[in-house]
Amino acid sequence: MLGLTAHPAFDAKTPNRLRALVANFVNSNPARFHDPSGAGYRFLADQVLATDSFNPNVAARLLEPLGQWARYTPELGAKMRAELERITQSPGLSKNVIELASKALA
């Protein structure tokens, strides 16, 4: 996925392109998103944090799949929860992202 974010045709500041890449990865590639290493969760959290600075609404929407951590095995759920905690501990977050991440952890 990281290779696609570096492609010249990809512009994260274009919401449709960002959603097309990130949301499709999360929703259409469960094997890679739920990789036991947690790399898919890290990728999503990194995208949320990067996007929050210029488009908090899109960042908050991208965050939603991590909020379903309780539905998965304890191992995967713990990794998803860890990424949510990393997001909430990041400085300068928008109200949208803080609110959704905090609710997801509650």
C-alpha atoms as an extended CHARMM CRD file, in Angstrom:
* protein
*
       106  EXT
         1         1  MET       CA              0.0000000000        0.0000000000        0.0000000000  PROA      1               0.0000000000
         2         2  LEU       CA              2.7960000000        2.3860000000        0.7740000000  PROA      2               0.0000000000
         3         3  GLY       CA              3.9500000000        2.1410000000       -2.8330000000  PROA      3               0.0000000000
         4         4  LEU       CA              0.5700000000        3.2830000000       -4.0800000000  PROA      4               0.0000000000
         5         5  THR       CA              0.5860000000        6.3400000000       -1.8210000000  PROA      5               0.0000000000
         6         6  ALA       CA              3.8180000000        7.4180000000       -3.5480000000  PROA      6               0.0000000000
         7         7  HSD       CA              2.3690000000        7.0390000000       -7.0560000000  PROA      7               0.0000000000
         8         8  PRO       CA              2.3220000000       10.3390000000       -9.0180000000  PROA      8               0.0000000000
         9         9  ALA       CA             -1.4130000000       10.0100000000       -9.7170000000  PROA      9               0.0000000000
        10        10  PHE       CA             -2.2190000000        9.7520000000       -6.0110000000  PROA      10              0.0000000000
        11        11  ASP       CA             -2.9370000000       12.9500000000       -4.1190000000  PROA      11              0.0000000000
        12        12  ALA       CA             -4.0060000000       12.4620000000       -0.4990000000  PROA      12              0.0000000000
        13        13  LYS       CA             -5.5110000000       15.9400000000       -0.4850000000  PROA      13              0.0000000000
        14        14  THR       CA             -8.0810000000       14.7930000000       -3.0350000000  PROA      14              0.0000000000
        15        15  PRO       CA            -10.6820000000       13.1150000000       -0.7990000000  PROA      15              0.0000000000
        16        16  ASN       CA            -12.0220000000       10.7740000000       -3.4730000000  PROA      16              0.0000000000
        17        17  ARG       CA             -8.5600000000        9.4280000000       -4.2890000000  PROA      17              0.0000000000
        18        18  LEU       CA             -7.6930000000        9.0260000000       -0.6290000000  PROA      18              0.0000000000
        19        19  ARG       CA            -10.9180000000        7.1720000000        0.1170000000  PROA      19              0.0000000000
        20        20  ALA       CA            -10.5550000000        5.0850000000       -3.0280000000  PROA      20              0.0000000000
        21        21  LEU       CA             -7.1480000000        3.8620000000       -1.9440000000  PROA      21              0.0000000000
        22        22  VAL       CA             -7.4320000000        3.6080000000        1.8260000000  PROA      22              0.0000000000
        23        23  ALA       CA            -11.0860000000        2.6350000000        2.2500000000  PROA      23              0.0000000000
        24        24  ASN       CA            -10.8780000000        0.0670000000       -0.5260000000  PROA      24              0.0000000000
        25        25  PHE       CA             -7.7920000000       -1.4480000000        1.0550000000  PROA      25              0.0000000000
        26        26  VAL       CA             -9.5690000000       -1.7220000000        4.4050000000  PROA      26              0.0000000000
        27        27  ASN       CA            -12.9020000000       -2.9670000000        3.0680000000  PROA      27              0.0000000000
        28        28  SER       CA            -11.8650000000       -5.0400000000        0.0620000000  PROA      28              0.0000000000
        29        29  ASN       CA             -8.6480000000       -6.6520000000        1.2440000000  PROA      29              0.0000000000
        30        30  PRO       CA             -9.3750000000       -8.1440000000        4.6660000000  PROA      30              0.0000000000
        31        31  ALA       CA             -6.4710000000      -10.5850000000        4.4510000000  PROA      31              0.0000000000
        32        32  ARG       CA             -3.9320000000       -7.7550000000        4.2460000000  PROA      32              0.0000000000
        33        33  PHE       CA             -5.7900000000       -5.2960000000        6.4830000000  PROA      33              0.0000000000
        34        34  HSD       CA             -6.0450000000       -7.9130000000        9.2450000000  PROA      34              0.0000000000
        35        35  ASP       CA             -2.5130000000       -9.1740000000        8.7150000000  PROA      35              0.0000000000
        36        36  PRO       CA             -1.2880000000      -10.7430000000       11.9750000000  PROA      36              0.0000000000
        37        37  SER       CA              1.6700000000       -8.3460000000       12.0330000000  PROA      37              0.0000000000
        38        38  GLY       CA             -0.6810000000       -5.3680000000       12.4720000000  PROA      38              0.0000000000
        39        39  ALA       CA              0.7950000000       -3.6110000000        9.4240000000  PROA      39              0.0000000000
        40        40  GLY       CA             -2.6440000000       -2.9300000000        7.9480000000  PROA      40              0.0000000000
        41        41  TYR       CA             -3.7780000000       -1.2480000000       11.1560000000  PROA      41              0.0000000000
        42        42  ARG       CA             -0.5870000000        0.8250000000       11.2950000000  PROA      42              0.0000000000
        43        43  PHE       CA             -1.1040000000        1.8920000000        7.6890000000  PROA      43              0.0000000000
        44        44  LEU       CA             -4.6680000000        3.0000000000        8.4230000000  PROA      44              0.0000000000
        45        45  ALA       CA             -3.6460000000        4.8590000000       11.5880000000  PROA      45              0.0000000000
        46        46  ASP       CA             -0.8230000000        6.5890000000        9.7040000000  PROA      46              0.0000000000
        47        47  GLN       CA             -3.2740000000        7.6970000000        7.0140000000  PROA      47              0.0000000000
        48        48  VAL       CA             -5.7180000000        8.9840000000        9.6400000000  PROA      48              0.0000000000
        49        49  LEU       CA             -2.9790000000       11.0000000000       11.3420000000  PROA      49              0.0000000000
        50        50  ALA       CA             -1.6470000000       12.3970000000        8.0800000000  PROA      50              0.0000000000
        51        51  THR       CA             -5.1070000000       13.3020000000        6.7850000000  PROA      51              0.0000000000
        52        52  ASP       CA             -6.3270000000       14.8900000000       10.0170000000  PROA      52              0.0000000000
        53        53  SER       CA             -4.1730000000       17.9790000000        9.5210000000  PROA      53              0.0000000000
        54        54  PHE       CA             -5.8750000000       18.9840000000        6.2740000000  PROA      54              0.0000000000
        55        55  ASN       CA             -9.2250000000       17.1270000000        6.2430000000  PROA      55              0.0000000000
        56        56  PRO       CA            -10.4980000000       16.0960000000        9.6900000000  PROA      56              0.0000000000
        57        57  ASN       CA            -13.8540000000       14.8700000000        8.3650000000  PROA      57              0.0000000000
        58        58  VAL       CA            -12.2660000000       12.3630000000        6.0100000000  PROA      58              0.0000000000
        59        59  ALA       CA             -9.7650000000       11.3390000000        8.6940000000  PROA      59              0.0000000000
        60        60  ALA       CA            -12.6010000000       10.6190000000       11.1210000000  PROA      60              0.0000000000
        61        61  ARG       CA            -14.3880000000        8.4840000000        8.5400000000  PROA      61              0.0000000000
        62        62  LEU       CA            -11.2380000000        6.5300000000        7.7770000000  PROA      62              0.0000000000
        63        63  LEU       CA            -10.8500000000        5.7930000000       11.4870000000  PROA      63              0.0000000000
        64        64  GLU       CA            -14.1160000000        3.8670000000       11.8200000000  PROA      64              0.0000000000
        65        65  PRO       CA            -12.8430000000        0.3360000000       10.9860000000  PROA      65              0.0000000000
        66        66  LEU       CA            -10.4020000000        0.4610000000       13.9150000000  PROA      66              0.0000000000
        67        67  GLY       CA            -13.3450000000        1.1130000000       16.2160000000  PROA      67              0.0000000000
        68        68  GLN       CA            -14.5890000000       -2.4100000000       15.5760000000  PROA      68              0.0000000000
        69        69  TRP       CA            -11.6480000000       -3.9320000000       17.4630000000  PROA      69              0.0000000000
        70        70  ALA       CA            -13.8790000000       -5.8420000000       19.9170000000  PROA      70              0.0000000000
        71        71  ARG       CA            -15.3120000000       -7.9770000000       17.0820000000  PROA      71              0.0000000000
        72        72  TYR       CA            -11.9950000000       -9.6200000000       16.2970000000  PROA      72              0.0000000000
        73        73  THR       CA             -9.7440000000      -12.1410000000       17.9740000000  PROA      73              0.0000000000
        74        74  PRO       CA             -8.0330000000      -10.8600000000       21.1170000000  PROA      74              0.0000000000
        75        75  GLU       CA             -4.6930000000      -10.6650000000       19.2820000000  PROA      75              0.0000000000
        76        76  LEU       CA             -6.0220000000       -8.5950000000       16.3800000000  PROA      76              0.0000000000
        77        77  GLY       CA             -8.2750000000       -6.5420000000       18.6410000000  PROA      77              0.0000000000
        78        78  ALA       CA             -5.3080000000       -5.6130000000       20.8200000000  PROA      78              0.0000000000
        79        79  LYS       CA             -3.3630000000       -4.3830000000       17.7910000000  PROA      79              0.0000000000
        80        80  MET       CA             -6.3180000000       -2.3530000000       16.5350000000  PROA      80              0.0000000000
        81        81  ARG       CA             -6.8010000000       -0.8860000000       20.0020000000  PROA      81              0.0000000000
        82        82  ALA       CA             -3.0930000000       -0.0140000000       20.2140000000  PROA      82              0.0000000000
        83        83  GLU       CA             -3.3930000000        1.9900000000       16.9910000000  PROA      83              0.0000000000
        84        84  LEU       CA             -6.4330000000        3.8120000000       18.3720000000  PROA      84              0.0000000000
        85        85  GLU       CA             -4.4280000000        4.6590000000       21.4940000000  PROA      85              0.0000000000
        86        86  ARG       CA             -1.5380000000        5.8900000000       19.3430000000  PROA      86              0.0000000000
        87        87  ILE       CA             -3.9560000000        8.1190000000       17.4580000000  PROA      87              0.0000000000
        88        88  THR       CA             -5.4700000000        9.5960000000       20.6330000000  PROA      88              0.0000000000
        89        89  GLN       CA             -2.0040000000       10.3370000000       22.0360000000  PROA      89              0.0000000000
        90        90  SER       CA             -0.9220000000       12.2910000000       18.9620000000  PROA      90              0.0000000000
        91        91  PRO       CA             -0.7030000000       16.0470000000       19.5270000000  PROA      91              0.0000000000
        92        92  GLY       CA             -2.8650000000       18.5150000000       17.6360000000  PROA      92              0.0000000000
        93        93  LEU       CA             -5.6980000000       16.1850000000       16.6510000000  PROA      93              0.0000000000
        94        94  SER       CA             -9.0080000000       17.5350000000       15.4380000000  PROA      94              0.0000000000
        95        95  LYS       CA            -12.1090000000       17.2420000000       17.6030000000  PROA      95              0.0000000000
        96        96  ASN       CA            -13.6150000000       14.8060000000       15.0960000000  PROA      96              0.0000000000
        97        97  VAL       CA            -10.8060000000       12.3020000000       15.3260000000  PROA      97              0.0000000000
        98        98  ILE       CA            -10.3560000000       12.6290000000       19.0810000000  PROA      98              0.0000000000
        99        99  GLU       CA            -14.0610000000       12.0750000000       19.6450000000  PROA      99              0.0000000000
       100       100  LEU       CA            -14.3440000000        8.9840000000       17.4450000000  PROA      100             0.0000000000
       101       101  ALA       CA            -11.1060000000        7.4200000000       18.6640000000  PROA      101             0.0000000000
       102       102  SER       CA            -11.9970000000        8.0290000000       22.3050000000  PROA      102             0.0000000000
       103       103  LYS       CA            -15.4730000000        6.5470000000       21.8530000000  PROA      103             0.0000000000
       104       104  ALA       CA            -14.0020000000        3.5210000000       20.1260000000  PROA      104             0.0000000000
       105       105  LEU       CA            -11.6850000000        2.9280000000       23.0930000000  PROA      105             0.0000000000
       106       106  ALA       CA            -14.4390000000        3.2710000000       25.7050000000  PROA      106             0.0000000000
